[in-house]
Amino acid sequence: MPRRPPPERPEPPRPRLAERYLTQRLVLRPLEFEDAARVSRFTSDPAVARMVGMIPLPHPRICAEGWIQIMKARAPLARDFPYAVELPGEGMIGCIGVHARGEGERARLYELGYWFGRPYWGEGFATEAAKRLAAAAQALGQIIAGHYLDNPASGRVLEKAGFVDVGRIEKRFSLARAAKVETRIMALAAAAGEWRESA
């Protein structure tokens, strides 16, 4: 009688992040469908959309609602941890999240990304949110991030949040530009050496 192959080992459950985080001025909370109008408004600004990978330009409200629905549907997989960034008294001012980027041996590789509405640039909100989420996300595994080379301000935010340049440039697609754009890859300083060795 032929031998049956041993059953595949199920992948261990992925760690999860908290539903909500607080910073000195901000609340990082779950996305809600009511956020779609502000998501659409802020990301229909070319200055925002062109610096984010998979946001169309313009970004109609119905598309924003669809994206929120997808994020909610994927929550049980523990691969995406998106947050609305809320400024109390103002409402949602941007989004930040970490997303799984690896499988198998690299299953614990996650990437941090964010965007903020242009009225809230230059106030340190991106740095504040990125620092908080990056600190929490270290429990998931290796945390990387990237910024387009023509967006050095985002690189400065990442540096302040504890990321370092790992000496790697990739071409990554920008939906708003309909083109691949040179992107600097960074990693949290605590694991940057490990990322350089494994990349």
Beta strands, then each sheet from edge to edge (+ up, - down):
strand 1: 21-22
strand 2: 27-29
strand 3: 80-87
strand 4: 91-100
strand 5: 109-116
strand 6: 142-148
strand 7: 163-174
strand 8: 179-188
sheet 1: 1+ 2- 3+ 4- 5+ 6+ 8- 7+
end
